[in-house]
């Protein structure tokens, strides 16, 4: 899924590059990337092995279940994501602030990633701070190339980050993405 917009003009490019690496991929870009289309794609059997969302993300600390990623017709919030059927999928939230979370009174850690894990994702790749649009396209392309070679997602992410570190040494540019769950 790629939804370009202010601050993320490369989202559609990223989605097209990622889809080209996965021959059976369903590509949803721009106006095609609606809440219903994403829900239907994620609910198909069998569940997709990888769900990649390149778009704008937001963390809402006072309403963490309303944190999420922007689609063409609204926000795929953590609350909405929890209703998806992601049985064992790897979800990549290639968007700013998708890894930020709020600890609630019950010590529950809530944010955009929470809903995807609650929906059955085995792991979620997420950004802990704003991500640079152009460098994120490069990082995610490298991540998916390494993922396609068959290694674990955590190792693929680490290798992609190290490759980008050679280009941009400061961690701000390459270290924002982390993985949660059984990578």
C-alpha positions as CSV (number, residue, x, y, z in Angstrom):
1,X,0.0,0.0,0.0
2,X,1.4,3.4,-0.9
3,X,-0.4,6.7,-0.1
4,X,1.8,9.7,-1.0
5,X,1.1,13.1,0.4
6,X,2.6,16.1,2.1
7,X,6.0,14.9,3.5
8,X,5.8,11.4,2.0
9,X,5.8,11.9,-1.8
10,X,7.9,8.7,-2.2
11,X,5.2,6.4,-0.6
12,X,3.8,5.3,-4.0
13,X,7.3,4.7,-5.4
14,X,8.2,2.6,-2.4
15,X,5.0,0.6,-2.6
16,X,5.6,-0.1,-6.3
17,X,9.2,-1.2,-5.7
18,X,8.2,-3.5,-2.8
19,X,5.3,-5.0,-4.8
20,X,7.7,-5.8,-7.7
21,X,9.8,-7.9,-5.3
22,X,6.7,-10.0,-4.3
23,X,5.2,-11.5,-7.5
24,X,1.9,-12.4,-5.8
25,X,1.5,-8.9,-4.2
26,X,-1.7,-6.9,-4.4
27,X,-0.7,-3.3,-5.0
28,X,-2.9,-0.5,-3.7
29,X,-1.7,3.1,-4.4
30,X,-3.2,6.5,-4.1
31,X,-7.0,6.5,-4.3
32,X,-7.1,2.6,-4.5
33,X,-5.7,2.4,-0.9
34,X,-9.0,2.7,0.9
35,X,-9.9,1.3,4.3
36,X,-12.3,-1.3,2.7
37,X,-9.7,-2.4,0.1
38,X,-7.0,-2.9,2.7
39,X,-9.5,-4.7,5.0
40,X,-10.6,-7.1,2.2
41,X,-7.0,-7.7,1.1
42,X,-5.9,-8.5,4.6
43,X,-8.9,-10.7,5.2
44,X,-8.3,-12.9,2.1
45,X,-7.3,-16.5,2.8
46,X,-4.6,-17.3,3.3
47,X,-3.5,-14.2,5.1
48,X,-0.8,-12.2,3.3
49,X,2.7,-13.1,4.4
50,X,3.7,-9.4,4.3
51,X,1.6,-6.3,4.6
52,X,3.6,-3.1,3.7
53,X,2.0,0.3,4.4
54,X,4.0,3.3,3.1
55,X,2.1,6.4,4.1
56,X,1.9,9.1,6.7
57,X,1.7,8.0,10.4
58,X,0.6,9.7,13.5
59,X,0.8,8.9,17.2
60,X,-2.0,10.3,19.4
61,X,-0.7,10.1,23.0
62,X,-4.1,11.0,24.6
63,X,-6.0,8.5,22.4
64,X,-3.4,5.9,21.5
65,X,-5.9,3.5,19.8
66,X,-6.6,6.4,17.4
67,X,-2.9,6.3,16.3
68,X,-2.4,4.9,12.9
69,X,-1.6,5.4,9.2
70,X,-3.4,7.5,6.6
71,X,-5.1,5.8,3.8
72,X,-6.9,7.4,0.8
73,X,-10.2,7.7,2.6
74,X,-9.3,7.9,6.3
75,X,-7.1,6.6,9.0
76,X,-6.3,2.9,9.6
77,X,-6.1,3.4,13.3
78,X,-4.9,0.9,15.9
79,X,-8.5,0.3,16.8
80,X,-9.5,-0.4,13.2
81,X,-6.4,-2.5,12.6
82,X,-7.3,-4.8,15.5
83,X,-10.3,-6.1,13.4
84,X,-8.1,-7.2,10.5
85,X,-7.2,-10.9,10.0
86,X,-3.4,-10.9,9.9
87,X,-2.8,-14.5,11.0
88,X,1.0,-14.6,11.1
89,X,1.6,-11.7,8.7
90,X,4.7,-9.5,8.9
91,X,3.3,-5.9,8.9
92,X,5.6,-3.1,7.9
93,X,4.4,0.4,8.9
94,X,6.7,2.5,6.8
95,X,5.4,5.8,8.3
96,X,6.5,8.3,10.9
97,X,5.9,7.7,14.6
98,X,4.2,4.3,14.2
99,X,6.4,2.8,16.9
100,X,5.6,5.5,19.5
101,X,3.4,4.3,22.3
102,X,1.6,5.4,25.4
103,X,1.6,3.4,28.6
104,X,-1.9,3.4,30.1
105,X,-2.9,3.1,33.7
106,X,-3.1,-0.7,33.4
107,X,0.5,-0.8,32.2
108,X,-0.7,-1.6,28.7
109,X,1.5,-0.2,25.9
110,X,-0.7,1.3,23.2
111,X,0.0,2.9,19.8
112,X,-0.4,2.2,16.1
113,X,1.5,-1.1,16.2
114,X,-0.8,-2.5,19.0
115,X,-3.8,-3.1,16.7
116,X,-1.8,-5.0,14.1
117,X,-0.3,-7.3,16.8
118,X,-3.8,-7.8,18.3
119,X,-5.0,-8.7,14.8
120,X,-2.6,-11.6,14.7
121,X,0.5,-10.1,13.0
122,X,3.6,-12.1,14.0
123,X,5.7,-9.0,13.9
124,X,5.4,-5.3,13.1
125,X,8.2,-3.1,11.7
126,X,7.6,0.5,12.9
127,X,9.3,3.9,13.2
128,X,10.1,5.4,16.5
129,X,10.4,8.9,15.2
130,X,9.8,10.8,11.9
131,X,11.4,9.0,9.0
132,X,13.1,10.7,6.0
133,X,11.0,10.0,2.9
134,X,13.8,9.4,0.4
135,X,16.0,7.4,2.7
136,X,13.1,5.3,3.9
137,X,12.4,4.2,0.3
138,X,16.0,3.1,0.1
139,X,15.9,1.4,3.5
140,X,12.6,-0.4,2.8
141,X,13.8,-1.6,-0.6
142,X,17.0,-3.0,1.0
143,X,14.9,-4.6,3.8
144,X,12.6,-6.4,1.4
145,X,15.6,-7.6,-0.8
146,X,17.2,-9.1,2.3
147,X,13.9,-10.5,3.5
148,X,13.4,-12.2,0.2
149,X,16.6,-14.1,0.7
150,X,14.9,-16.0,3.4
151,X,16.4,-14.8,6.7
152,X,14.5,-13.5,9.7
153,X,12.8,-10.1,9.5
154,X,14.9,-8.7,12.4
155,X,18.2,-9.7,10.6
156,X,16.9,-8.3,7.3
157,X,16.1,-5.0,9.0
158,X,19.4,-4.8,10.8
159,X,21.3,-5.5,7.6
160,X,19.4,-2.9,5.7
161,X,20.0,-0.3,8.4
162,X,23.8,-1.1,8.4
163,X,23.8,-0.7,4.6
164,X,22.1,2.7,4.9
165,X,24.5,3.7,7.8
166,X,27.4,3.5,5.3
167,X,25.6,6.2,3.2
168,X,24.3,8.3,6.1
169,X,26.3,7.7,9.3
170,X,24.1,9.6,11.7
171,X,21.5,7.3,13.4
172,X,18.7,9.7,12.9
173,X,18.6,8.7,9.2
174,X,18.7,4.9,9.5
175,X,17.9,3.8,13.1
176,X,14.2,4.9,13.4
177,X,12.8,1.6,12.5
178,X,12.5,-1.3,15.0
179,X,10.6,-4.6,15.0
180,X,8.2,-5.9,17.6
181,X,6.9,-9.4,17.9
182,X,8.2,-12.7,16.8
183,X,10.5,-11.6,14.0
